[in-house]
Amino acid sequence: MSENTVSEAEKLETGVVRKIVETVDIKTDKLDEIHTKLNSLDKKMNRMEDKLDKVITGNTSKSELKDVHKRILDLLGSWMTTKNLARIMNYRQEYVSRKVSELKKMSLVKEKRDGKSILYKRKGGVKEAMRDNRD
């Protein structure tokens, strides 16, 4: 092999490596940019959902169970997913999921895992808890 051929091969190899590094740097920059935009969008979505919650439940005090909570409790006589609840109630699943989470914090709902799904059911004594919450 001549010196020219070795030199050309080294240049070609160096050029290929340089292109790979440039491509990886560009993709890394784009990924960081995409992650930043996704985080920004996630924050905006959370603010919008909070505003929507305030509009939907704006006329009720925090201490009382809202109508949507009562309806969910009525439906949770047997194990059910939030997807099924949302379909029955004609609400977005995210909204129903948040309301079920609130009921869980009030210790009115229990959960169990079934494969990838989480099932919810009202706990015993819910009617008493609802009556106490009205006062």
MARBA-3410 file (N, C-alpha, C, O; in Angstrom, 1 decimal):
135
0.8,-1.2,0.0,0.0,0.0,0.0,0.9,1.2,0.0,1.9,1.3,0.7 ~ 0.5,2.2,-0.8,1.3,3.4,-0.9,0.9,4.4,0.2,-0.1,4.2,0.8 ~ 1.8,5.3,0.5,1.6,6.3,1.5,0.3,7.2,1.2,-0.4,7.5,2.1 ~ 0.1,7.4,-0.1,-1.1,8.2,-0.6,-2.4,7.4,-0.2,-3.3,8.0,0.3 ~ -2.4,6.1,-0.4,-3.6,5.3,-0.1,-3.8,5.3,1.4,-5.0,5.4,1.8
-2.8,5.1,2.2,-3.0,5.1,3.6,-3.4,6.5,4.1,-4.4,6.6,4.9 ~ -2.9,7.6,3.6,-3.3,8.9,3.9,-4.7,9.2,3.6,-5.5,9.8,4.3 ~ -5.1,8.7,2.4,-6.5,8.9,1.9,-7.5,8.1,2.8,-8.6,8.6,3.1 ~ -7.1,6.9,3.2,-7.9,6.1,4.0,-8.1,6.7,5.4,-9.2,6.7,6.0 ~ -7.0,7.2,5.9,-7.0,7.9,7.2,-7.9,9.1,7.2,-8.7,9.4,8.1
-7.8,9.9,6.1,-8.7,11.1,5.9,-10.1,10.7,5.8,-11.0,11.3,6.4 ~ -10.4,9.6,5.0,-11.8,9.1,4.9,-12.3,8.6,6.3,-13.4,9.0,6.6 ~ -11.5,7.9,7.0,-11.9,7.4,8.3,-12.1,8.6,9.3,-13.1,8.6,10.0 ~ -11.2,9.5,9.3,-11.4,10.7,10.1,-12.7,11.5,9.7,-13.4,12.0,10.6 ~ -12.9,11.6,8.5,-14.1,12.3,8.0,-15.4,11.6,8.4,-16.4,12.2,8.9
-15.4,10.2,8.4,-16.5,9.5,8.8,-16.8,9.6,10.3,-17.9,9.8,10.7 ~ -15.7,9.5,11.1,-15.8,9.7,12.5,-16.3,11.1,12.8,-17.2,11.2,13.7 ~ -15.8,12.1,12.2,-16.2,13.5,12.4,-17.7,13.6,12.1,-18.5,14.3,12.9 ~ -18.2,13.0,11.0,-19.6,13.1,10.6,-20.5,12.4,11.7,-21.6,12.9,12.1 ~ -20.0,11.3,12.2,-20.8,10.5,13.2,-20.9,11.4,14.5,-22.0,11.5,15.1
-19.8,12.0,14.9,-19.8,12.8,16.1,-20.7,14.0,15.9,-21.4,14.4,16.8 ~ -20.6,14.7,14.8,-21.5,15.8,14.5,-23.0,15.4,14.6,-23.8,16.1,15.1 ~ -23.3,14.3,14.0,-24.7,13.8,14.0,-25.1,13.5,15.4,-26.3,13.9,15.7 ~ -24.3,12.8,16.2,-24.7,12.5,17.6,-24.9,13.8,18.3,-25.8,13.9,19.1 ~ -24.0,14.8,18.2,-24.1,16.1,18.9,-25.4,16.8,18.5,-26.1,17.3,19.3
-25.8,16.8,17.2,-27.0,17.4,16.7,-28.2,16.7,17.4,-29.1,17.3,17.8 ~ -28.2,15.3,17.3,-29.3,14.6,17.9,-29.4,14.8,19.4,-30.5,14.9,19.9 ~ -28.3,14.9,20.1,-28.3,15.2,21.6,-28.9,16.6,21.8,-29.7,16.7,22.7 ~ -28.5,17.5,21.0,-29.0,18.9,21.2,-30.5,18.9,20.9,-31.3,19.5,21.7 ~ -31.0,18.2,19.9,-32.4,18.1,19.6,-33.2,17.4,20.7,-34.3,17.8,21.1
-32.6,16.3,21.3,-33.3,15.6,22.4,-33.4,16.6,23.6,-34.5,16.6,24.2 ~ -32.4,17.3,23.9,-32.5,18.3,25.1,-33.6,19.3,24.8,-34.4,19.6,25.7 ~ -33.6,19.8,23.6,-34.7,20.7,23.2,-36.1,20.1,23.3,-37.0,20.8,23.7 ~ -36.2,18.9,22.8,-37.5,18.2,22.8,-37.9,18.0,24.3,-39.1,18.2,24.6 ~ -37.0,17.6,25.2,-37.3,17.4,26.6,-37.8,18.7,27.2,-38.7,18.7,28.0
-37.1,19.7,26.9,-37.4,21.0,27.5,-38.8,21.4,27.0,-39.6,21.9,27.9 ~ -39.1,21.3,25.8,-40.5,21.6,25.3,-41.5,20.7,25.9,-42.6,21.2,26.2 ~ -41.3,19.4,26.0,-42.2,18.5,26.7,-42.5,18.9,28.1,-43.6,18.9,28.6 ~ -41.5,19.3,28.8,-41.6,19.7,30.2,-42.5,20.9,30.3,-43.4,21.1,31.2 ~ -42.2,21.9,29.4,-43.0,23.1,29.3,-44.5,22.8,29.0,-45.4,23.4,29.7
-44.7,22.0,28.1,-46.1,21.6,27.7,-46.8,20.9,28.9,-48.0,21.1,29.1 ~ -46.1,20.0,29.6,-46.6,19.3,30.7,-47.1,20.3,31.8,-48.1,20.1,32.4 ~ -46.2,21.3,32.1,-46.6,22.3,33.1,-47.8,23.1,32.6,-48.7,23.4,33.5 ~ -47.9,23.5,31.4,-49.0,24.2,30.8,-50.3,23.3,31.0,-51.4,23.8,31.3 ~ -50.2,22.1,30.6,-51.3,21.2,30.7,-51.8,21.0,32.2,-53.0,21.0,32.4
-50.9,21.0,33.1,-51.3,20.9,34.5,-52.0,22.2,35.0,-53.0,22.1,35.7 ~ -51.5,23.3,34.5,-52.2,24.6,34.9,-53.6,24.6,34.2,-54.6,25.1,34.9 ~ -53.7,24.2,33.0,-55.1,24.2,32.3,-56.0,23.2,33.1,-57.2,23.6,33.2 ~ -55.6,22.1,33.5,-56.4,21.1,34.2,-56.8,21.7,35.5,-58.0,21.5,36.0 ~ -55.9,22.4,36.2,-56.3,23.0,37.5,-57.4,24.1,37.3,-58.3,24.2,38.1
-57.2,24.9,36.2,-58.2,25.9,35.9,-59.6,25.2,35.6,-60.6,25.7,36.0 ~ -59.5,24.2,34.8,-60.8,23.4,34.5,-61.4,22.9,35.7,-62.7,23.0,35.9 ~ -60.6,22.4,36.6,-61.2,21.9,37.9,-61.9,23.0,38.7,-63.0,22.8,39.2 ~ -61.3,24.2,38.7,-61.9,25.3,39.4,-63.2,25.7,38.8,-64.1,26.1,39.5 ~ -63.3,25.7,37.4,-64.5,26.1,36.7,-65.6,25.0,37.0,-66.7,25.4,37.3
-65.2,23.7,36.9,-66.2,22.7,37.1,-66.7,22.6,38.5,-67.9,22.4,38.7 ~ -65.9,22.8,39.5,-66.3,22.6,40.9,-66.2,23.9,41.7,-66.1,23.9,42.9 ~ -66.3,25.1,41.0,-66.1,26.4,41.6,-67.1,26.8,42.6,-66.8,27.5,43.5 ~ -68.3,26.3,42.6,-69.4,26.7,43.5,-69.6,25.9,44.7,-70.5,26.0,45.5 ~ -68.6,24.9,45.0,-68.8,24.1,46.1,-67.6,24.3,47.1,-66.5,24.6,46.6
-67.9,24.1,48.4,-66.8,24.3,49.3,-65.9,23.0,49.4,-66.4,21.9,49.0 ~ -64.7,23.2,49.8,-63.8,22.0,49.8,-64.2,21.0,50.8,-63.8,19.8,50.6 ~ -64.9,21.3,51.8,-65.2,20.4,52.9,-66.2,19.4,52.5,-66.3,18.3,53.1 ~ -67.0,19.7,51.5,-68.1,18.8,51.2,-67.8,17.9,50.0,-67.0,18.4,49.1 ~ -68.4,16.8,49.9,-68.2,15.9,48.8,-69.0,16.5,47.6,-70.1,16.9,47.8
-68.3,16.6,46.5,-69.0,17.2,45.3,-69.8,16.2,44.6,-69.7,15.0,44.9 ~ -70.8,16.6,43.8,-71.6,15.7,43.1,-70.9,14.6,42.3,-71.3,13.5,42.3 ~ -69.8,15.0,41.7,-69.0,14.1,40.9,-68.4,13.0,41.8,-68.4,11.8,41.4 ~ -68.0,13.4,43.0,-67.5,12.4,44.0,-68.6,11.4,44.4,-68.4,10.2,44.4 ~ -69.8,12.0,44.6,-70.9,11.1,45.0,-71.3,10.1,43.9,-71.6,9.0,44.2
-71.3,10.6,42.7,-71.6,9.8,41.5,-70.6,8.7,41.4,-70.9,7.5,41.1 ~ -69.3,9.0,41.5,-68.2,8.0,41.5,-68.4,6.9,42.5,-68.3,5.7,42.3 ~ -68.7,7.4,43.8,-68.9,6.4,44.9,-70.1,5.5,44.6,-70.1,4.3,44.9 ~ -71.2,6.1,44.0,-72.3,5.2,43.7,-71.9,4.2,42.7,-72.4,3.0,42.8 ~ -71.1,4.5,41.7,-70.7,3.6,40.6,-69.7,2.5,41.1,-69.5,1.5,40.5
-68.9,2.9,42.2,-67.9,2.0,42.7,-68.4,0.9,43.7,-67.7,0.6,44.6 ~ -69.5,0.4,43.4,-70.0,-0.7,44.2,-69.3,-2.0,44.0,-69.2,-2.9,44.8 ~ -68.7,-2.1,42.8,-67.8,-3.2,42.4,-66.5,-2.7,41.8,-66.4,-1.5,41.5 ~ -65.5,-3.5,41.7,-64.2,-3.1,41.2,-64.3,-2.6,39.8,-65.0,-3.2,38.9 ~ -63.7,-1.4,39.6,-63.8,-0.8,38.3,-62.5,0.1,38.0,-61.9,0.6,39.0
-62.2,0.2,36.7,-61.0,1.1,36.4,-61.5,2.5,36.1,-62.7,2.7,35.9 ~ -60.6,3.5,36.2,-61.0,4.9,35.9,-61.4,5.0,34.4,-62.2,5.9,34.1 ~ -60.9,4.2,33.5,-61.3,4.2,32.1,-62.8,3.8,32.0,-63.5,4.5,31.3 ~ -63.2,2.8,32.7,-64.6,2.4,32.7,-65.5,3.5,33.3,-66.6,3.8,32.8 ~ -65.0,4.1,34.4,-65.8,5.1,35.1,-66.0,6.3,34.1,-67.1,6.9,34.0
-64.9,6.7,33.5,-65.0,7.8,32.6,-65.9,7.6,31.4,-66.7,8.5,31.0 ~ -65.9,6.4,30.9,-66.8,6.0,29.8,-68.3,6.1,30.3,-69.1,6.6,29.6 ~ -68.6,5.6,31.5,-69.9,5.6,32.0,-70.4,7.1,32.3,-71.5,7.4,32.0 ~ -69.5,7.8,32.9,-69.8,9.2,33.3,-69.7,10.2,32.1,-70.2,11.4,32.3 ~ -69.1,9.8,31.0,-68.9,10.7,29.9,-68.0,11.9,30.3,-68.3,13.0,29.9
-66.9,11.6,31.0,-65.9,12.6,31.4,-64.6,12.1,30.8,-64.4,10.9,30.4 ~ -63.6,13.0,30.8,-62.2,12.6,30.4,-61.7,11.7,31.5,-61.9,11.9,32.7 ~ -60.9,10.7,31.1,-60.3,9.8,32.1,-59.4,10.5,33.1,-59.4,10.1,34.3 ~ -58.7,11.5,32.6,-57.7,12.2,33.5,-58.5,12.9,34.7,-58.1,12.9,35.8 ~ -59.7,13.4,34.3,-60.5,14.1,35.3,-61.0,13.1,36.3,-61.0,13.4,37.5
-61.6,12.0,35.8,-62.1,11.0,36.7,-61.0,10.4,37.6,-61.2,10.2,38.8 ~ -59.8,10.2,37.1,-58.7,9.7,37.8,-58.3,10.6,39.0,-58.0,10.2,40.1 ~ -58.4,11.9,38.7,-58.0,12.9,39.7,-59.1,12.8,40.8,-58.8,12.9,42.0 ~ -60.4,12.7,40.5,-61.4,12.7,41.5,-61.4,11.4,42.3,-61.6,11.4,43.5 ~ -61.0,10.3,41.7,-60.9,9.0,42.4,-59.7,9.2,43.4,-59.8,8.7,44.5
-58.6,9.8,42.9,-57.5,10.0,43.8,-57.9,10.9,45.0,-57.4,10.6,46.2 ~ -58.7,11.9,44.8,-59.2,12.7,46.0,-60.0,11.8,46.9,-59.9,12.0,48.1 ~ -60.8,10.9,46.4,-61.6,10.0,47.2,-60.7,9.1,48.0,-61.0,8.7,49.2 ~ -59.6,8.7,47.4,-58.7,7.8,48.0,-58.0,8.5,49.2,-57.8,8.0,50.3 ~ -57.7,9.8,49.0,-57.1,10.6,50.1,-58.1,10.8,51.3,-57.7,10.9,52.4
-59.4,10.8,51.0,-60.4,10.9,52.0,-60.7,9.5,52.6,-61.6,9.4,53.5 ~ -60.0,8.5,52.2,-60.1,7.1,52.7,-61.5,6.5,52.4,-62.1,5.8,53.2 ~ -62.1,6.9,51.2,-63.4,6.4,50.9,-63.3,5.4,49.8,-64.3,4.7,49.5 ~ -62.2,5.2,49.2,-62.0,4.3,48.1,-60.7,3.4,48.3,-59.7,3.9,48.8 ~ -60.8,2.2,48.0,-59.7,1.3,48.0,-59.3,0.9,46.6,-60.1,0.9,45.7
-58.1,0.4,46.5,-57.6,0.0,45.1,-56.9,-1.3,45.2,-56.4,-1.7,46.2 ~ -56.8,-2.0,44.0,-56.0,-3.2,43.9,-55.6,-3.3,42.4,-56.2,-2.7,41.5 ~ -54.4,-3.9,42.3,-53.8,-4.0,40.9,-54.3,-5.4,40.3,-54.3,-6.4,41.0 ~ -54.6,-5.3,39.0,-55.0,-6.5,38.3,-54.2,-6.4,37.0,-54.6,-5.9,36.0 ~ -53.0,-7.0,37.0,-52.1,-6.9,35.8,-51.6,-5.5,35.7,-51.0,-4.9,36.7
-51.8,-4.9,34.5,-51.4,-3.5,34.4,-52.5,-2.5,34.8,-52.2,-1.3,35.0 ~ -53.7,-3.0,35.1,-54.8,-2.1,35.5,-54.9,-1.9,37.0,-54.5,-2.8,37.8 ~ -55.4,-0.8,37.4,-55.7,-0.5,38.8,-57.2,-0.4,38.9,-57.8,0.4,38.2 ~ -57.7,-1.2,39.8,-59.2,-1.3,40.0,-59.5,-0.5,41.3,-58.7,-0.6,42.3 ~ -60.7,0.1,41.3,-61.1,0.9,42.5,-62.5,0.4,42.9,-63.3,-0.1,42.1
-62.7,0.5,44.3,-64.0,0.1,44.8,-64.2,1.0,46.1,-63.3,1.3,46.8 ~ -65.5,1.3,46.3,-65.7,2.1,47.5,-65.5,1.2,48.8,-65.8,0.0,48.7 ~ -65.1,1.9,49.8,-64.9,1.2,51.1,-66.2,1.1,51.8,-67.1,1.8,51.5 ~ -66.3,0.2,52.8,-67.5,0.1,53.6,-67.7,1.4,54.4,-66.7,2.0,54.7 ~ -68.9,1.7,54.8,-69.1,2.9,55.6,-69.1,4.2,54.8,-69.0,5.3,55.4
-69.2,4.1,53.5,-69.1,5.3,52.6,-70.3,6.2,52.9,-70.2,7.4,52.9 ~ -71.5,5.6,53.0,-72.7,6.4,53.2,-72.6,7.2,54.5,-73.0,8.4,54.5 ~ -72.1,6.6,55.5,-71.9,7.4,56.8,-70.9,8.5,56.6,-71.1,9.6,57.1 ~ -69.8,8.2,55.9,-68.8,9.2,55.6,-69.3,10.4,54.8,-69.0,11.5,55.0 ~ -70.2,10.0,53.8,-70.8,11.1,53.0,-71.7,11.9,53.8,-71.7,13.2,53.7
-72.5,11.3,54.7,-73.4,12.0,55.6,-72.6,12.9,56.5,-73.0,14.1,56.7 ~ -71.5,12.4,57.1,-70.7,13.2,58.0,-70.1,14.4,57.3,-69.9,15.5,57.8 ~ -69.7,14.2,56.0,-69.1,15.3,55.2,-70.0,16.4,54.9,-69.6,17.5,54.6 ~ -71.3,16.1,54.8,-72.3,17.1,54.5,-72.5,18.1,55.6,-72.8,19.3,55.3 ~ -72.3,17.6,56.8,-72.6,18.5,58.0,-71.6,19.6,58.1,-71.6,20.4,59.1
END
